């Protein structure tokens, strides 16, 4: 059995439903935040499909948690 290394999982692509699940953001808010450079940008994976790099989403979540602690 082949175990995944950190570099293999770092660049896993995830689709919008998973991004919504991980962040709790709505589709509209995700795209508004992308437009305002406040959320990781998507990657075009096909003519009408996009995905996000999972590691970038996880890093964004960590940054939000860290920012919350700084505001207290």
N, C-alpha and C positions, 0 to 999 in steps of 0.2 A: 504494500500500500504506500502511495506517495503522499507525503505530508507537504502542505503548502508552506513556502517560506514567507517571511514578512514582505519581501519585494513583490512576490506574486499576488498577495492579497491587497497590497497597497494600491494597485492600479486596476482593481476589479471595477467594472462599470455597472452602475445600478440605474434602473429606470425611475421615472417620476413617482409611481406609487410607493416605492421603497424610500425615496427621498422624503416624501410627505410623511410616511410612517416614522422615519428616524427623527425628523425635525419637528413634527407637529404643525408645520406651516401648511397653508392652503396653496393650491396651484397658483392662484393669482398673486399671493404674497411672495412666493418664490420668484416668479418672473419680475415682479416689481423690484424686489431686492437685487436681482441680477442687473436690472437696468440701472440701479443706483450704486452698483459696485459694492453691495453689502452682502453678497452671497456668491459662492463659487459658480462659475459659468458652466453651462452644459457643453457637451461634445456632440457634434452631429455624427450619427452612426449609420444613417441611411437617408434616403430621399425625404422621408417624413418622420424620422425617429431621432431622438436624442437620448443621451445618458450622462450621468455624472460620475466622476471618479470617487469611489466610496471613501477613500482616505481623505480627500478634500472636504467631504461632508463631515466626517468624523473630526477633522481638525477645526472646522467651523464651529461645531458643537462645543468642543473643548474651549475655544476662544470665547464663546458666549458664556460658558460657565465661569471662566477666569474673570471676565469683565464684570459679572455679577458680584463676585467676591471683592473686586476692587471698589465697587460702588457702595459697599456696606460701611 
